[in-house]
Amino acid sequence: MTRIRTRKPAHPGVVFKADVLDPLGLSVTAAAKAMGVSRKHLSLFVNGHASCSKDLALRIAKASGTSVASWLTMQSRYDVWEAEHSDNSRFASVQSLVEVAHV
């Protein structure tokens, strides 16, 4: 049985800032330099405005001693919640493939 989430999951960037950067006292600039990403991109990520790509997940995992899967899972859960709770009216014309096949 699928459990329906009623509360929006935290964006992985917000989690990264709260659970990794803040406890270590690291700035976005210092973390970006250590991880080999631009400060702008990491800033967008920690402020919830950029997704966690495979590349970024690998860098975060290596830099923080965490797993790639945890970061990609967080991003996936966030994306699923966003998709399920967004305005889906633009998909009103999408037809069922089963119904199309039986026409």
Gaussian input, Z-matrix of N, CA and C with variables (Angstrom, degrees):
# hf/3-21g

backbone

0 1
 N
 C     1     B1
 C     2     B2     1     A1
 N     3     B3     2     A2     1     D1
 C     4     B4     3     A3     2     D2
 C     5     B5     4     A4     3     D3
 N     6     B6     5     A5     4     D4
 C     7     B7     6     A6     5     D5
 C     8     B8     7     A7     6     D6
 N     9     B9     8     A8     7     D7
 C    10    B10     9     A9     8     D8
 C    11    B11    10    A10     9     D9
 N    12    B12    11    A11    10    D10
 C    13    B13    12    A12    11    D11
 C    14    B14    13    A13    12    D12
 N    15    B15    14    A14    13    D13
 C    16    B16    15    A15    14    D14
 C    17    B17    16    A16    15    D15
 N    18    B18    17    A17    16    D16
 C    19    B19    18    A18    17    D17
 C    20    B20    19    A19    18    D18
 N    21    B21    20    A20    19    D19
 C    22    B22    21    A21    20    D20
 C    23    B23    22    A22    21    D21
 N    24    B24    23    A23    22    D22
 C    25    B25    24    A24    23    D23
 C    26    B26    25    A25    24    D24
 N    27    B27    26    A26    25    D25
 C    28    B28    27    A27    26    D26
 C    29    B29    28    A28    27    D27
 N    30    B30    29    A29    28    D28
 C    31    B31    30    A30    29    D29
 C    32    B32    31    A31    30    D30
 N    33    B33    32    A32    31    D31
 C    34    B34    33    A33    32    D32
 C    35    B35    34    A34    33    D33
 N    36    B36    35    A35    34    D34
 C    37    B37    36    A36    35    D35
 C    38    B38    37    A37    36    D36
 N    39    B39    38    A38    37    D37
 C    40    B40    39    A39    38    D38
 C    41    B41    40    A40    39    D39
 N    42    B42    41    A41    40    D40
 C    43    B43    42    A42    41    D41
 C    44    B44    43    A43    42    D42
 N    45    B45    44    A44    43    D43
 C    46    B46    45    A45    44    D44
 C    47    B47    46    A46    45    D45
 N    48    B48    47    A47    46    D46
 C    49    B49    48    A48    47    D47
 C    50    B50    49    A49    48    D48
 N    51    B51    50    A50    49    D49
 C    52    B52    51    A51    50    D50
 C    53    B53    52    A52    51    D51
 N    54    B54    53    A53    52    D52
 C    55    B55    54    A54    53    D53
 C    56    B56    55    A55    54    D54
 N    57    B57    56    A56    55    D55
 C    58    B58    57    A57    56    D56
 C    59    B59    58    A58    57    D57
 N    60    B60    59    A59    58    D58
 C    61    B61    60    A60    59    D59
 C    62    B62    61    A61    60    D60
 N    63    B63    62    A62    61    D61
 C    64    B64    63    A63    62    D62
 C    65    B65    64    A64    63    D63
 N    66    B66    65    A65    64    D64
 C    67    B67    66    A66    65    D65
 C    68    B68    67    A67    66    D66
 N    69    B69    68    A68    67    D67
 C    70    B70    69    A69    68    D68
 C    71    B71    70    A70    69    D69
 N    72    B72    71    A71    70    D70
 C    73    B73    72    A72    71    D71
 C    74    B74    73    A73    72    D72
 N    75    B75    74    A74    73    D73
 C    76    B76    75    A75    74    D74
 C    77    B77    76    A76    75    D75
 N    78    B78    77    A77    76    D76
 C    79    B79    78    A78    77    D77
 C    80    B80    79    A79    78    D78
 N    81    B81    80    A80    79    D79
 C    82    B82    81    A81    80    D80
 C    83    B83    82    A82    81    D81
 N    84    B84    83    A83    82    D82
 C    85    B85    84    A84    83    D83
 C    86    B86    85    A85    84    D84
 N    87    B87    86    A86    85    D85
 C    88    B88    87    A87    86    D86
 C    89    B89    88    A88    87    D87
 N    90    B90    89    A89    88    D88
 C    91    B91    90    A90    89    D89
 C    92    B92    91    A91    90    D90
 N    93    B93    92    A92    91    D91
 C    94    B94    93    A93    92    D92
 C    95    B95    94    A94    93    D93
 N    96    B96    95    A95    94    D94
 C    97    B97    96    A96    95    D95
 C    98    B98    97    A97    96    D96
 N    99    B99    98    A98    97    D97
 C   100   B100    99    A99    98    D98
 C   101   B101   100   A100    99    D99
 N   102   B102   101   A101   100   D100
 C   103   B103   102   A102   101   D101
 C   104   B104   103   A103   102   D102
 N   105   B105   104   A104   103   D103
 C   106   B106   105   A105   104   D104
 C   107   B107   106   A106   105   D105
 N   108   B108   107   A107   106   D106
 C   109   B109   108   A108   107   D107
 C   110   B110   109   A109   108   D108
 N   111   B111   110   A110   109   D109
 C   112   B112   111   A111   110   D110
 C   113   B113   112   A112   111   D111
 N   114   B114   113   A113   112   D112
 C   115   B115   114   A114   113   D113
 C   116   B116   115   A115   114   D114
 N   117   B117   116   A116   115   D115
 C   118   B118   117   A117   116   D116
 C   119   B119   118   A118   117   D117
 N   120   B120   119   A119   118   D118
 C   121   B121   120   A120   119   D119
 C   122   B122   121   A121   120   D120
 N   123   B123   122   A122   121   D121
 C   124   B124   123   A123   122   D122
 C   125   B125   124   A124   123   D123
 N   126   B126   125   A125   124   D124
 C   127   B127   126   A126   125   D125
 C   128   B128   127   A127   126   D126
 N   129   B129   128   A128   127   D127
 C   130   B130   129   A129   128   D128
 C   131   B131   130   A130   129   D129
 N   132   B132   131   A131   130   D130
 C   133   B133   132   A132   131   D131
 C   134   B134   133   A133   132   D132
 N   135   B135   134   A134   133   D133
 C   136   B136   135   A135   134   D134
 C   137   B137   136   A136   135   D135
 N   138   B138   137   A137   136   D136
 C   139   B139   138   A138   137   D137
 C   140   B140   139   A139   138   D138
 N   141   B141   140   A140   139   D139
 C   142   B142   141   A141   140   D140
 C   143   B143   142   A142   141   D141
 N   144   B144   143   A143   142   D142
 C   145   B145   144   A144   143   D143
 C   146   B146   145   A145   144   D144
 N   147   B147   146   A146   145   D145
 C   148   B148   147   A147   146   D146
 C   149   B149   148   A148   147   D147
 N   150   B150   149   A149   148   D148
 C   151   B151   150   A150   149   D149
 C   152   B152   151   A151   150   D150
 N   153   B153   152   A152   151   D151
 C   154   B154   153   A153   152   D152
 C   155   B155   154   A154   153   D153
 N   156   B156   155   A155   154   D154
 C   157   B157   156   A156   155   D155
 C   158   B158   157   A157   156   D156
 N   159   B159   158   A158   157   D157
 C   160   B160   159   A159   158   D158
 C   161   B161   160   A160   159   D159
 N   162   B162   161   A161   160   D160
 C   163   B163   162   A162   161   D161
 C   164   B164   163   A163   162   D162
 N   165   B165   164   A164   163   D163
 C   166   B166   165   A165   164   D164
 C   167   B167   166   A166   165   D165
 N   168   B168   167   A167   166   D166
 C   169   B169   168   A168   167   D167
 C   170   B170   169   A169   168   D168
 N   171   B171   170   A170   169   D169
 C   172   B172   171   A171   170   D170
 C   173   B173   172   A172   171   D171
 N   174   B174   173   A173   172   D172
 C   175   B175   174   A174   173   D173
 C   176   B176   175   A175   174   D174
 N   177   B177   176   A176   175   D175
 C   178   B178   177   A177   176   D176
 C   179   B179   178   A178   177   D177
 N   180   B180   179   A179   178   D178
 C   181   B181   180   A180   179   D179
 C   182   B182   181   A181   180   D180
 N   183   B183   182   A182   181   D181
 C   184   B184   183   A183   182   D182
 C   185   B185   184   A184   183   D183
 N   186   B186   185   A185   184   D184
 C   187   B187   186   A186   185   D185
 C   188   B188   187   A187   186   D186
 N   189   B189   188   A188   187   D187
 C   190   B190   189   A189   188   D188
 C   191   B191   190   A190   189   D189
 N   192   B192   191   A191   190   D190
 C   193   B193   192   A192   191   D191
 C   194   B194   193   A193   192   D192
 N   195   B195   194   A194   193   D193
 C   196   B196   195   A195   194   D194
 C   197   B197   196   A196   195   D195
 N   198   B198   197   A197   196   D196
 C   199   B199   198   A198   197   D197
 C   200   B200   199   A199   198   D198
 N   201   B201   200   A200   199   D199
 C   202   B202   201   A201   200   D200
 C   203   B203   202   A202   201   D201
 N   204   B204   203   A203   202   D202
 C   205   B205   204   A204   203   D203
 C   206   B206   205   A205   204   D204
 N   207   B207   206   A206   205   D205
 C   208   B208   207   A207   206   D206
 C   209   B209   208   A208   207   D207
 N   210   B210   209   A209   208   D208
 C   211   B211   210   A210   209   D209
 C   212   B212   211   A211   210   D210
 N   213   B213   212   A212   211   D211
 C   214   B214   213   A213   212   D212
 C   215   B215   214   A214   213   D213
 N   216   B216   215   A215   214   D214
 C   217   B217   216   A216   215   D215
 C   218   B218   217   A217   216   D216
 N   219   B219   218   A218   217   D217
 C   220   B220   219   A219   218   D218
 C   221   B221   220   A220   219   D219
 N   222   B222   221   A221   220   D220
 C   223   B223   222   A222   221   D221
 C   224   B224   223   A223   222   D222
 N   225   B225   224   A224   223   D223
 C   226   B226   225   A225   224   D224
 C   227   B227   226   A226   225   D225
 N   228   B228   227   A227   226   D226
 C   229   B229   228   A228   227   D227
 C   230   B230   229   A229   228   D228
 N   231   B231   230   A230   229   D229
 C   232   B232   231   A231   230   D230
 C   233   B233   232   A232   231   D231
 N   234   B234   233   A233   232   D232
 C   235   B235   234   A234   233   D233
 C   236   B236   235   A235   234   D234
 N   237   B237   236   A236   235   D235
 C   238   B238   237   A237   236   D236
 C   239   B239   238   A238   237   D237
 N   240   B240   239   A239   238   D238
 C   241   B241   240   A240   239   D239
 C   242   B242   241   A241   240   D240
 N   243   B243   242   A242   241   D241
 C   244   B244   243   A243   242   D242
 C   245   B245   244   A244   243   D243
 N   246   B246   245   A245   244   D244
 C   247   B247   246   A246   245   D245
 C   248   B248   247   A247   246   D246
 N   249   B249   248   A248   247   D247
 C   250   B250   249   A249   248   D248
 C   251   B251   250   A250   249   D249
 N   252   B252   251   A251   250   D250
 C   253   B253   252   A252   251   D251
 C   254   B254   253   A253   252   D252
 N   255   B255   254   A254   253   D253
 C   256   B256   255   A255   254   D254
 C   257   B257   256   A256   255   D255
 N   258   B258   257   A257   256   D256
 C   259   B259   258   A258   257   D257
 C   260   B260   259   A259   258   D258
 N   261   B261   260   A260   259   D259
 C   262   B262   261   A261   260   D260
 C   263   B263   262   A262   261   D261
 N   264   B264   263   A263   262   D262
 C   265   B265   264   A264   263   D263
 C   266   B266   265   A265   264   D264
 N   267   B267   266   A266   265   D265
 C   268   B268   267   A267   266   D266
 C   269   B269   268   A268   267   D267
 N   270   B270   269   A269   268   D268
 C   271   B271   270   A270   269   D269
 C   272   B272   271   A271   270   D270
 N   273   B273   272   A272   271   D271
 C   274   B274   273   A273   272   D272
 C   275   B275   274   A274   273   D273
 N   276   B276   275   A275   274   D274
 C   277   B277   276   A276   275   D275
 C   278   B278   277   A277   276   D276
 N   279   B279   278   A278   277   D277
 C   280   B280   279   A279   278   D278
 C   281   B281   280   A280   279   D279
 N   282   B282   281   A281   280   D280
 C   283   B283   282   A282   281   D281
 C   284   B284   283   A283   282   D282
 N   285   B285   284   A284   283   D283
 C   286   B286   285   A285   284   D284
 C   287   B287   286   A286   285   D285
 N   288   B288   287   A287   286   D286
 C   289   B289   288   A288   287   D287
 C   290   B290   289   A289   288   D288
 N   291   B291   290   A290   289   D289
 C   292   B292   291   A291   290   D290
 C   293   B293   292   A292   291   D291
 N   294   B294   293   A293   292   D292
 C   295   B295   294   A294   293   D293
 C   296   B296   295   A295   294   D294
 N   297   B297   296   A296   295   D295
 C   298   B298   297   A297   296   D296
 C   299   B299   298   A298   297   D297
 N   300   B300   299   A299   298   D298
 C   301   B301   300   A300   299   D299
 C   302   B302   301   A301   300   D300
 N   303   B303   302   A302   301   D301
 C   304   B304   303   A303   302   D302
 C   305   B305   304   A304   303   D303
 N   306   B306   305   A305   304   D304
 C   307   B307   306   A306   305   D305
 C   308   B308   307   A307   306   D306

   B1=1.4546
   B2=1.5268
   B3=1.2927
   B4=1.4620
   B5=1.5170
   B6=1.3048
   B7=1.4583
   B8=1.5215
   B9=1.3104
   B10=1.4569
   B11=1.5164
   B12=1.3141
   B13=1.4652
   B14=1.5195
   B15=1.3193
   B16=1.4568
   B17=1.5210
   B18=1.3070
   B19=1.4600
   B20=1.5260
   B21=1.3056
   B22=1.4642
   B23=1.5258
   B24=1.3455
   B25=1.4658
   B26=1.5252
   B27=1.3021
   B28=1.4662
   B29=1.5249
   B30=1.3139
   B31=1.4650
   B32=1.5329
   B33=1.3470
   B34=1.4673
   B35=1.5253
   B36=1.3098
   B37=1.4668
   B38=1.5132
   B39=1.3191
   B40=1.4642
   B41=1.5278
   B42=1.3348
   B43=1.4700
   B44=1.5255
   B45=1.3262
   B46=1.4612
   B47=1.5257
   B48=1.3128
   B49=1.4677
   B50=1.5273
   B51=1.3308
   B52=1.4668
   B53=1.5267
   B54=1.3344
   B55=1.4662
   B56=1.5181
   B57=1.3281
   B58=1.4694
   B59=1.5298
   B60=1.3169
   B61=1.4687
   B62=1.5240
   B63=1.3281
   B64=1.4669
   B65=1.5313
   B66=1.3457
   B67=1.4724
   B68=1.5336
   B69=1.3356
   B70=1.4650
   B71=1.5250
   B72=1.3118
   B73=1.4607
   B74=1.5151
   B75=1.3310
   B76=1.4674
   B77=1.5206
   B78=1.3083
   B79=1.4620
   B80=1.5222
   B81=1.3064
   B82=1.4607
   B83=1.5255
   B84=1.3171
   B85=1.4651
   B86=1.5230
   B87=1.3343
   B88=1.4719
   B89=1.5240
   B90=1.3292
   B91=1.4646
   B92=1.5245
   B93=1.3186
   B94=1.4659
   B95=1.5215
   B96=1.3195
   B97=1.4672
   B98=1.5264
   B99=1.3337
   B100=1.4664
   B101=1.5266
   B102=1.3257
   B103=1.4595
   B104=1.5246
   B105=1.3200
   B106=1.4595
   B107=1.5217
   B108=1.3361
   B109=1.4641
   B110=1.5251
   B111=1.3144
   B112=1.4625
   B113=1.5275
   B114=1.3121
   B115=1.4588
   B116=1.5250
   B117=1.3261
   B118=1.4606
   B119=1.5254
   B120=1.3297
   B121=1.4660
   B122=1.5277
   B123=1.3213
   B124=1.4625
   B125=1.5242
   B126=1.3207
   B127=1.4628
   B128=1.5304
   B129=1.3203
   B130=1.4614
   B131=1.5263
   B132=1.3214
   B133=1.4607
   B134=1.5292
   B135=1.3206
   B136=1.4744
   B137=1.5251
   B138=1.3209
   B139=1.4643
   B140=1.5288
   B141=1.3390
   B142=1.4565
   B143=1.5115
   B144=1.3382
   B145=1.4643
   B146=1.5244
   B147=1.3304
   B148=1.4648
   B149=1.5231
   B150=1.3148
   B151=1.4621
   B152=1.5191
   B153=1.3213
   B154=1.4635
   B155=1.5247
   B156=1.3109
   B157=1.4632
   B158=1.5240
   B159=1.3311
   B160=1.4679
   B161=1.5218
   B162=1.3261
   B163=1.4627
   B164=1.5275
   B165=1.3219
   B166=1.4632
   B167=1.5229
   B168=1.3298
   B169=1.4678
   B170=1.5260
   B171=1.3234
   B172=1.4686
   B173=1.5256
   B174=1.3120
   B175=1.4708
   B176=1.5286
   B177=1.3314
   B178=1.4666
   B179=1.5234
   B180=1.3260
   B181=1.4637
   B182=1.5247
   B183=1.3202
   B184=1.4668
   B185=1.5245
   B186=1.3194
   B187=1.4653
   B188=1.5243
   B189=1.3269
   B190=1.4678
   B191=1.5226
   B192=1.3290
   B193=1.4636
   B194=1.5219
   B195=1.3236
   B196=1.4610
   B197=1.5229
   B198=1.3290
   B199=1.4614
   B200=1.5236
   B201=1.3078
   B202=1.4627
   B203=1.5281
   B204=1.3248
   B205=1.4669
   B206=1.5207
   B207=1.3215
   B208=1.4680
   B209=1.5238
   B210=1.3252
   B211=1.4654
   B212=1.5232
   B213=1.3303
   B214=1.4592
   B215=1.5278
   B216=1.3302
   B217=1.4637
   B218=1.5227
   B219=1.3344
   B220=1.4672
   B221=1.5207
   B222=1.3343
   B223=1.4631
   B224=1.5200
   B225=1.3282
   B226=1.4604
   B227=1.5263
   B228=1.3206
   B229=1.4700
   B230=1.5261
   B231=1.3198
   B232=1.4643
   B233=1.5340
   B234=1.3352
   B235=1.4643
   B236=1.5297
   B237=1.3377
   B238=1.4664
   B239=1.5216
   B240=1.3301
   B241=1.4665
   B242=1.5242
   B243=1.3282
   B244=1.4660
   B245=1.5312
   B246=1.3242
   B247=1.4658
   B248=1.5257
   B249=1.3253
   B250=1.4605
   B251=1.5231
   B252=1.3152
   B253=1.4599
   B254=1.5285
   B255=1.3207
   B256=1.4659
   B257=1.5256
   B258=1.2986
   B259=1.4587
   B260=1.5256
   B261=1.3099
   B262=1.4628
   B263=1.5233
   B264=1.3218
   B265=1.4659
   B266=1.5271
   B267=1.3103
   B268=1.4683
   B269=1.5304
   B270=1.3424
   B271=1.4604
   B272=1.5250
   B273=1.3241
   B274=1.4660
   B275=1.5267
   B276=1.3116
   B277=1.4673
   B278=1.5330
   B279=1.3235
   B280=1.4674
   B281=1.5257
   B282=1.3218
   B283=1.4570
   B284=1.5224
   B285=1.3138
   B286=1.4596
   B287=1.5261
   B288=1.3137
   B289=1.4672
   B290=1.5223
   B291=1.3228
   B292=1.4650
   B293=1.5258
   B294=1.3335
   B295=1.4662
   B296=1.5242
   B297=1.3092
   B298=1.4645
   B299=1.5283
   B300=1.3253
   B301=1.4608
   B302=1.5291
   B303=1.3121
   B304=1.4644
   B305=1.5219
   B306=1.3024
   B307=1.4750
   B308=1.5000
   A1=108.70
   A2=116.58
   A3=121.48
   A4=109.71
   A5=115.35
   A6=120.94
   A7=108.63
   A8=116.84
   A9=120.81
   A10=108.98
   A11=114.73
   A12=120.27
   A13=109.36
   A14=115.26
   A15=118.75
   A16=110.69
   A17=116.18
   A18=120.43
   A19=109.61
   A20=115.49
   A21=121.11
   A22=110.18
   A23=117.37
   A24=119.68
   A25=110.58
   A26=116.01
   A27=120.57
   A28=109.56
   A29=115.65
   A30=120.89
   A31=106.81
   A32=118.33
   A33=119.88
   A34=113.77
   A35=117.68
   A36=120.34
   A37=112.05
   A38=116.04
   A39=121.32
   A40=109.41
   A41=116.29
   A42=121.40
   A43=109.97
   A44=116.83
   A45=121.33
   A46=111.13
   A47=116.06
   A48=119.85
   A49=110.87
   A50=116.76
   A51=121.17
   A52=113.06
   A53=116.86
   A54=120.34
   A55=115.12
   A56=117.13
   A57=119.66
   A58=111.66
   A59=116.64
   A60=119.17
   A61=112.96
   A62=116.88
   A63=119.92
   A64=113.23
   A65=119.34
   A66=118.69
   A67=113.66
   A68=116.24
   A69=120.14
   A70=112.27
   A71=116.67
   A72=120.91
   A73=112.87
   A74=116.17
   A75=120.87
   A76=111.44
   A77=115.39
   A78=120.44
   A79=109.00
   A80=115.78
   A81=121.10
   A82=109.51
   A83=117.00
   A84=121.68
   A85=111.19
   A86=116.87
   A87=120.85
   A88=111.20
   A89=116.71
   A90=120.29
   A91=110.85
   A92=116.80
   A93=120.58
   A94=110.78
   A95=116.20
   A96=120.70
   A97=110.32
   A98=117.02
   A99=121.33
   A100=111.86
   A101=116.23
   A102=120.67
   A103=113.36
   A104=117.15
   A105=120.34
   A106=114.11
   A107=116.10
   A108=120.70
   A109=108.38
   A110=116.55
   A111=118.48
   A112=110.36
   A113=115.12
   A114=120.34
   A115=109.67
   A116=115.87
   A117=120.54
   A118=110.94
   A119=116.81
   A120=120.15
   A121=110.96
   A122=117.29
   A123=119.32
   A124=110.76
   A125=116.76
   A126=120.58
   A127=110.86
   A128=116.71
   A129=120.34
   A130=110.41
   A131=116.75
   A132=121.99
   A133=111.55
   A134=118.07
   A135=120.02
   A136=112.26
   A137=117.08
   A138=120.53
   A139=112.33
   A140=116.18
   A141=120.91
   A142=115.59
   A143=117.30
   A144=120.92
   A145=113.44
   A146=118.02
   A147=122.22
   A148=108.02
   A149=115.31
   A150=121.05
   A151=111.84
   A152=114.68
   A153=121.30
   A154=108.02
   A155=116.66
   A156=122.06
   A157=109.49
   A158=116.15
   A159=119.88
   A160=110.22
   A161=116.16
   A162=120.91
   A163=111.20
   A164=116.34
   A165=119.57
   A166=110.71
   A167=117.41
   A168=120.68
   A169=110.91
   A170=116.86
   A171=120.97
   A172=111.13
   A173=116.34
   A174=120.63
   A175=111.46
   A176=116.34
   A177=120.13
   A178=110.26
   A179=116.80
   A180=121.00
   A181=111.22
   A182=116.43
   A183=120.12
   A184=111.05
   A185=117.10
   A186=121.11
   A187=113.00
   A188=116.93
   A189=119.57
   A190=114.74
   A191=117.06
   A192=119.56
   A193=112.78
   A194=115.88
   A195=120.81
   A196=108.62
   A197=117.09
   A198=119.29
   A199=111.90
   A200=115.11
   A201=121.51
   A202=108.73
   A203=115.65
   A204=120.67
   A205=112.21
   A206=117.29
   A207=118.98
   A208=111.33
   A209=117.76
   A210=121.43
   A211=111.48
   A212=116.93
   A213=119.65
   A214=111.31
   A215=117.06
   A216=120.73
   A217=110.56
   A218=116.51
   A219=119.74
   A220=110.71
   A221=116.44
   A222=120.33
   A223=110.44
   A224=116.21
   A225=120.45
   A226=111.44
   A227=117.22
   A228=120.75
   A229=110.88
   A230=115.91
   A231=120.69
   A232=110.12
   A233=116.69
   A234=121.65
   A235=111.77
   A236=116.73
   A237=120.69
   A238=110.00
   A239=116.71
   A240=119.93
   A241=110.04
   A242=116.67
   A243=120.90
   A244=110.67
   A245=117.29
   A246=121.20
   A247=111.15
   A248=116.30
   A249=120.42
   A250=113.02
   A251=117.46
   A252=120.66
   A253=113.37
   A254=116.94
   A255=119.83
   A256=109.71
   A257=116.02
   A258=122.03
   A259=107.95
   A260=115.99
   A261=120.61
   A262=112.90
   A263=117.57
   A264=120.62
   A265=112.50
   A266=117.67
   A267=119.19
   A268=111.88
   A269=116.93
   A270=120.68
   A271=112.26
   A272=117.13
   A273=121.55
   A274=112.17
   A275=118.07
   A276=121.02
   A277=113.32
   A278=118.17
   A279=121.00
   A280=108.87
   A281=115.64
   A282=121.44
   A283=111.33
   A284=115.52
   A285=121.86
   A286=108.44
   A287=116.91
   A288=120.40
   A289=111.17
   A290=117.36
   A291=120.81
   A292=109.57
   A293=116.18
   A294=119.60
   A295=111.26
   A296=117.71
   A297=121.29
   A298=110.14
   A299=117.23
   A300=121.85
   A301=111.92
   A302=117.64
   A303=121.33
   A304=113.45
   A305=116.66
   A306=119.86
   A307=110.51
   D1=132.20
   D2=-179.99
   D3=-83.91
   D4=130.52
   D5=178.10
   D6=-87.58
   D7=124.93
   D8=179.69
   D9=-87.87
   D10=125.95
   D11=178.95
   D12=-81.71
   D13=130.34
   D14=176.54
   D15=-99.18
   D16=-21.86
   D17=-179.81
   D18=-106.13
   D19=136.36
   D20=-178.75
   D21=-64.95
   D22=129.35
   D23=176.51
   D24=-66.78
   D25=153.71
   D26=177.13
   D27=-68.72
   D28=142.48
   D29=174.33
   D30=-66.94
   D31=138.31
   D32=-178.44
   D33=-59.47
   D34=-27.96
   D35=177.77
   D36=-66.97
   D37=-39.30
   D38=177.54
   D39=-65.50
   D40=-40.03
   D41=177.47
   D42=-64.28
   D43=-43.82
   D44=179.58
   D45=-58.63
   D46=-44.60
   D47=179.35
   D48=-64.53
   D49=-48.12
   D50=-175.80
   D51=-70.27
   D52=-38.39
   D53=-173.81
   D54=-96.30
   D55=-18.67
   D56=-177.12
   D57=-118.93
   D58=-61.04
   D59=-174.48
   D60=-65.24
   D61=-52.41
   D62=-175.96
   D63=-59.88
   D64=-47.91
   D65=179.18
   D66=-61.69
   D67=-29.88
   D68=179.41
   D69=-86.68
   D70=-7.82
   D71=-178.19
   D72=68.52
   D73=28.59
   D74=-178.17
   D75=-94.36
   D76=139.04
   D77=174.18
   D78=-82.13
   D79=162.41
   D80=175.56
   D81=-60.54
   D82=-39.16
   D83=-179.85
   D84=-61.42
   D85=-47.79
   D86=-179.45
   D87=-65.39
   D88=-42.15
   D89=-179.92
   D90=-66.17
   D91=-41.89
   D92=179.57
   D93=-60.67
   D94=-43.07
   D95=179.50
   D96=-63.18
   D97=-45.12
   D98=-178.91
   D99=-64.75
   D100=-32.40
   D101=-176.58
   D102=-92.85
   D103=-7.79
   D104=178.29
   D105=74.96
   D106=33.88
   D107=175.70
   D108=-124.12
   D109=164.46
   D110=179.29
   D111=-73.62
   D112=150.06
   D113=178.47
   D114=-62.03
   D115=-39.25
   D116=-179.10
   D117=-60.85
   D118=-46.20
   D119=-178.98
   D120=-64.12
   D121=-44.73
   D122=-179.63
   D123=-66.00
   D124=-36.32
   D125=176.93
   D126=-62.74
   D127=-44.79
   D128=176.79
   D129=-59.59
   D130=-41.41
   D131=-179.50
   D132=-64.63
   D133=-52.01
   D134=-176.22
   D135=-68.57
   D136=-17.70
   D137=176.73
   D138=-96.85
   D139=8.76
   D140=175.02
   D141=77.60
   D142=19.12
   D143=-177.46
   D144=-107.85
   D145=0.04
   D146=176.76
   D147=-138.92
   D148=144.79
   D149=-179.20
   D150=-79.22
   D151=162.88
   D152=175.52
   D153=-90.15
   D154=103.59
   D155=178.39
   D156=-77.55
   D157=170.76
   D158=175.83
   D159=-59.25
   D160=-42.48
   D161=-179.64
   D162=-60.96
   D163=-47.61
   D164=-179.34
   D165=-66.27
   D166=-39.51
   D167=178.03
   D168=-60.00
   D169=-41.55
   D170=177.62
   D171=-63.04
   D172=-43.25
   D173=179.96
   D174=-66.10
   D175=-44.48
   D176=179.04
   D177=-62.58
   D178=-45.51
   D179=-178.99
   D180=-59.99
   D181=-45.98
   D182=-179.88
   D183=-65.59
   D184=-42.53
   D185=-176.70
   D186=-72.85
   D187=-28.75
   D188=-174.28
   D189=-110.33
   D190=-3.71
   D191=-179.76
   D192=72.40
   D193=27.16
   D194=178.11
   D195=-110.05
   D196=-177.89
   D197=-178.36
   D198=-97.77
   D199=147.47
   D200=175.30
   D201=-60.58
   D202=-42.51
   D203=-177.79
   D204=-57.73
   D205=-38.39
   D206=-178.12
   D207=-63.33
   D208=-40.45
   D209=-178.98
   D210=-72.02
   D211=-40.68
   D212=179.33
   D213=-71.47
   D214=-33.58
   D215=176.14
   D216=-65.60
   D217=-43.82
   D218=177.02
   D219=-58.83
   D220=-44.01
   D221=-179.52
   D222=-64.35
   D223=-42.56
   D224=-180.00
   D225=-62.14
   D226=-45.19
   D227=178.82
   D228=-62.19
   D229=-40.71
   D230=178.19
   D231=-62.97
   D232=-45.69
   D233=-178.91
   D234=-64.16
   D235=-41.52
   D236=179.03
   D237=-62.34
   D238=-45.59
   D239=179.54
   D240=-60.56
   D241=-45.26
   D242=179.36
   D243=-59.82
   D244=-43.56
   D245=-179.09
   D246=-64.56
   D247=-42.55
   D248=-177.95
   D249=-72.26
   D250=-22.11
   D251=-176.33
   D252=-111.70
   D253=12.32
   D254=179.50
   D255=-95.13
   D256=172.33
   D257=177.62
   D258=-72.80
   D259=108.80
   D260=-177.39
   D261=-98.27
   D262=15.90
   D263=-177.22
   D264=-62.19
   D265=-26.85
   D266=-178.85
   D267=-71.01
   D268=-9.44
   D269=178.45
   D270=-100.59
   D271=8.89
   D272=-177.23
   D273=-59.39
   D274=-29.85
   D275=-177.40
   D276=-87.15
   D277=-2.27
   D278=179.64
   D279=-70.48
   D280=129.70
   D281=-177.66
   D282=-99.82
   D283=153.25
   D284=174.75
   D285=-70.37
   D286=130.15
   D287=179.60
   D288=-67.12
   D289=-32.17
   D290=177.88
   D291=-63.97
   D292=-43.92
   D293=178.86
   D294=-66.16
   D295=-39.50
   D296=178.80
   D297=-64.45
   D298=-39.61
   D299=-178.86
   D300=-66.56
   D301=-28.10
   D302=-177.72
   D303=-95.49
   D304=10.60
   D305=-179.64
   D306=-79.85

